[in-house]
Amino acid sequence: QLYYQVLNFAMIVSSALMIWKGLIVITGSESPIVVVLSGSMEPAFHRGDLLFLTNFHSDPIRAGEIVVFKVEGRDIPIVHRVIKVHEKGNGDIKFLTKGDNNEVDDRGLYKEGQNWLEKKDVVGRARG
């Protein structure tokens, strides 16, 4: 009886891990589901809301889009809206973000000396 319970538990855990890894492959995001941790995006998103993310590198980042990004030196990803995008002729894109409920842009959250985010900083884009 104990053997079957342990085996059943191991199957549940391995199934959850396979589903998670499958979502990572399908969505292109290292974290396909995230939880909103602050009120900086209210009224669009509230604390505790779940966001489904995708991160297809071929899709261009546009102003108005909601992105989840990581900043060097911070462990927790941030969910904010893109407010400005700068595209260079060679295809490089830099962008600025801001929380809907914040008074100022996110330059104060970025690492020291960084004024813009790049595609490499993006964990994913909110799709649902």
Backbone hydrogen bonds, N-H to C=O, Kabsch-Sander energy under -0.5 kcal/mol:
donor,donor_aa,acceptor,acceptor_aa,energy
5,Q,1,Q,-1.9
6,V,2,L,-2.5
7,L,3,Y,-2.4
8,N,4,Y,-2.5
9,F,5,Q,-2.4
10,A,6,V,-2.5
11,M,7,L,-2.0
12,I,8,N,-2.0
13,V,9,F,-2.4
14,S,10,A,-2.5
15,S,11,M,-2.2
16,A,12,I,-2.2
17,L,13,V,-2.2
18,M,14,S,-2.2
19,I,15,S,-2.4
20,W,16,A,-2.4
21,K,17,L,-2.6
22,G,18,M,-2.4
23,L,19,I,-2.4
24,I,20,W,-2.0
25,V,21,K,-2.0
26,I,22,G,-2.6
27,T,23,L,-2.7
28,G,24,I,-1.7
30,E,123,V,-0.5
34,V,51,L,-2.0
36,V,49,D,-2.7
42,E,39,G,-1.4
44,A,41,M,-1.2
45,F,41,M,-1.6
48,G,36,V,-3.0
49,D,46,H,-2.1
51,L,34,V,-2.8
53,L,32,P,-3.1
53,L,51,L,-0.5
54,T,125,R,-1.7
55,N,27,T,-2.8
57,H,55,N,-0.7
59,D,56,F,-1.4
64,G,82,V,-3.3
65,E,62,R,-1.6
67,V,65,E,-0.6
67,V,80,H,-2.7
68,V,124,G,-3.1
69,F,67,V,-0.5
69,F,78,I,-2.4
70,K,121,D,-2.6
74,R,71,V,-2.3
78,I,69,F,-2.9
80,H,67,V,-2.2
80,H,78,I,-0.6
81,R,98,K,-2.0
82,V,65,E,-3.1
83,I,96,L,-2.9
84,K,96,L,-1.4
86,H,94,K,-3.6
87,E,85,V,-0.5
88,K,92,D,-2.7
91,G,88,K,-1.7
94,K,86,H,-2.6
95,F,117,L,-2.1
96,L,84,K,-2.3
98,K,81,R,-2.1
101,N,40,S,-3.2
102,N,99,G,-1.9
106,D,97,T,-2.5
108,G,105,D,-0.6
109,L,106,D,-2.3
110,Y,106,D,-1.2
114,Q,111,K,-2.3
115,N,113,G,-0.5
117,L,95,F,-3.3
119,K,93,I,-0.6
121,D,118,E,-1.8
122,V,119,K,-1.4
123,V,68,V,-3.2
124,G,68,V,-1.6
125,R,54,T,-3.1
126,A,66,I,-2.1
127,R,52,F,-3.1
128,G,52,F,-1.1
